[in-house]
Amino acid sequence: MQQYWVVGGEYRDTKFQVPLGDKEQWLGPFSSYVDAKEEWARRAWMTVDEAHTRYRIEAIDQDEAPPCTD
């Protein structure tokens, strides 16, 4: 079963690779993309004037093995 997460927060620069505090926010899980998109939109509009803040939607399938990070 696929779950959706809203991931992001404030980053050190506009490359959006290193979050401040070295930890991204993970909001969810949401059972549908539509629900996740509503939360993403809410967060995105709350921080629209903050150049170092970004959120994205991640889909994770509970039935599949996580991707290898080696």
Secondary structure, DSSP 4 states (H G I P E B T S, - for coil): -EEEEEEEEEBSSTT--SBGGG--EEEEEESSHHHHHHHHHHHHHHTTT-TTEEEEEEEEETTSPPPP--
